[in-house]
């Protein structure tokens, strides 16, 4: 009996994941070209076939990271084992998104932020870049969301 193989469809990406991917694209472009952030955002929005995304969240991420990059770079640098200039543009961009969300979006659980960053690094980064991103953001989360992280580890928080 020759029945056709059923291949499961990949789950559709959430609109927020797609927004993070688009923000990653914009931050990557900014990192390489130093183009005007407004122009980068307009260019990304003008592209065809972007898929379903949360336009407001995309804007907040892109604008937030690019306007506050100095603060984010400082927050991340203390957890790196190399300089910012030695990071690949993808690692840099993913870390900036993760740091921005950890610092400025307390309504999003830190584990979700780190998981999303790891997924971005797996999809767009080098072979083991996701492990590096995970380690850096874990350390940053412990610093900027100490109560949440301690509460997650099973310790009693009063």
C-alpha positions as CSV (number, residue, x, y, z in Angstrom):
1,X,0.0,0.0,0.0
2,X,1.6,3.3,-1.1
3,X,0.0,6.1,0.9
4,X,1.5,9.5,0.5
5,X,3.6,10.6,3.5
6,X,2.1,13.2,5.6
7,X,4.5,16.0,6.4
8,X,3.4,18.2,9.3
9,X,3.2,21.9,8.6
10,X,5.5,24.1,10.6
11,X,3.5,26.1,13.1
12,X,2.9,29.6,11.9
13,X,5.1,32.2,13.5
14,X,3.5,34.5,16.1
15,X,3.1,38.1,15.0
16,X,5.5,39.0,17.8
17,X,8.2,36.6,16.6
18,X,7.9,38.1,13.1
19,X,8.2,41.6,14.6
20,X,11.4,40.5,16.4
21,X,12.8,39.2,13.1
22,X,12.0,42.4,11.3
23,X,13.6,44.5,14.2
24,X,16.6,42.2,14.0
25,X,16.9,43.0,10.3
26,X,16.7,46.7,11.0
27,X,19.2,46.7,13.8
28,X,21.6,44.5,11.7
29,X,21.3,47.1,8.9
30,X,21.9,50.0,11.2
31,X,24.9,48.2,12.8
32,X,26.5,47.7,9.3
33,X,25.5,51.0,7.7
34,X,24.7,53.5,10.4
35,X,21.7,54.5,8.3
36,X,19.0,56.8,9.7
37,X,16.7,54.6,11.9
38,X,13.6,56.3,10.5
39,X,14.7,55.4,6.9
40,X,15.4,51.8,8.0
41,X,12.0,51.4,9.5
42,X,10.3,52.9,6.4
43,X,12.3,50.6,4.1
44,X,11.4,47.5,6.1
45,X,7.7,48.5,6.2
46,X,7.7,49.0,2.4
47,X,9.0,45.5,1.7
48,X,6.5,43.0,0.2
49,X,5.8,39.6,1.7
50,X,6.7,40.5,5.3
51,X,4.1,38.2,6.7
52,X,1.9,38.8,9.7
53,X,3.6,41.0,12.3
54,X,2.7,43.3,15.1
55,X,3.5,46.7,13.7
56,X,3.4,48.5,17.0
57,X,5.7,46.0,18.7
58,X,8.1,46.1,15.7
59,X,8.3,49.9,16.0
60,X,8.8,49.8,19.7
61,X,11.6,47.3,19.4
62,X,13.4,48.9,16.5
63,X,13.1,52.5,17.8
64,X,13.8,51.5,21.4
65,X,17.0,49.6,20.6
66,X,18.3,52.3,18.2
67,X,17.6,55.3,20.5
68,X,18.8,53.5,23.6
69,X,21.7,51.5,22.2
70,X,24.3,53.1,24.4
71,X,22.4,52.1,27.6
72,X,21.8,48.6,26.2
73,X,25.4,48.2,25.1
74,X,26.6,49.1,28.6
75,X,24.2,46.7,30.2
76,X,25.3,43.8,27.9
77,X,29.0,44.6,27.9
78,X,29.6,43.6,31.5
79,X,28.4,40.0,30.7
80,X,30.5,39.5,27.6
81,X,33.7,37.6,27.2
82,X,34.7,39.7,24.3
83,X,34.2,43.3,23.0
84,X,31.0,44.4,21.3
85,X,33.1,44.9,18.1
86,X,34.0,41.2,18.1
87,X,30.3,40.1,18.1
88,X,28.8,39.2,14.8
89,X,26.1,41.6,13.6
90,X,23.5,39.0,14.3
91,X,24.7,38.3,17.9
92,X,24.9,42.0,18.5
93,X,21.4,42.6,17.2
94,X,19.8,39.7,19.1
95,X,21.5,40.8,22.3
96,X,20.2,44.3,21.9
97,X,16.7,43.1,21.3
98,X,16.9,40.8,24.3
99,X,18.4,43.5,26.6
100,X,15.8,46.1,25.5
101,X,13.0,43.7,26.3
102,X,14.5,42.6,29.6
103,X,14.9,46.2,30.7
104,X,11.9,48.0,29.2
105,X,9.2,45.3,29.0
106,X,8.7,43.9,32.5
107,X,5.3,42.6,31.4
108,X,7.0,39.9,29.2
109,X,8.4,37.1,31.4
110,X,12.2,37.0,31.2
111,X,12.1,33.3,30.1
112,X,10.0,34.2,27.1
113,X,12.4,37.0,26.2
114,X,15.4,34.7,26.4
115,X,13.7,31.9,24.5
116,X,12.8,34.3,21.7
117,X,16.3,35.6,21.5
118,X,17.7,32.1,21.4
119,X,15.3,31.2,18.6
120,X,16.4,34.3,16.6
121,X,20.1,33.3,17.1
122,X,19.4,29.8,16.0
123,X,17.6,30.9,12.9
124,X,19.9,33.7,11.8
125,X,23.2,33.3,13.7
126,X,26.2,31.1,13.6
127,X,26.4,27.5,14.8
128,X,26.7,28.1,18.5
129,X,25.7,31.7,18.7
130,X,22.4,30.8,20.5
131,X,24.4,29.3,23.4
132,X,26.3,32.6,23.8
133,X,23.2,34.7,23.6
134,X,21.5,32.5,26.2
135,X,24.4,32.8,28.6
136,X,24.6,36.6,28.3
137,X,20.9,37.2,28.6
138,X,20.7,34.8,31.6
139,X,23.3,36.9,33.4
140,X,21.6,40.2,32.4
141,X,18.2,38.8,33.6
142,X,19.7,37.9,36.9
143,X,20.9,41.5,37.2
144,X,17.9,43.5,35.9
145,X,15.1,41.2,37.0
146,X,16.6,39.7,40.2
147,X,13.3,39.2,41.9
148,X,11.6,37.5,39.0
149,X,14.7,35.2,38.4
150,X,14.9,34.3,42.1
151,X,11.2,33.6,42.2
152,X,11.6,31.3,39.2
153,X,14.3,29.3,40.7
154,X,12.1,28.1,43.6
155,X,13.6,30.3,46.3
156,X,11.2,32.0,48.6
157,X,10.8,35.7,47.8
158,X,9.4,37.9,50.4
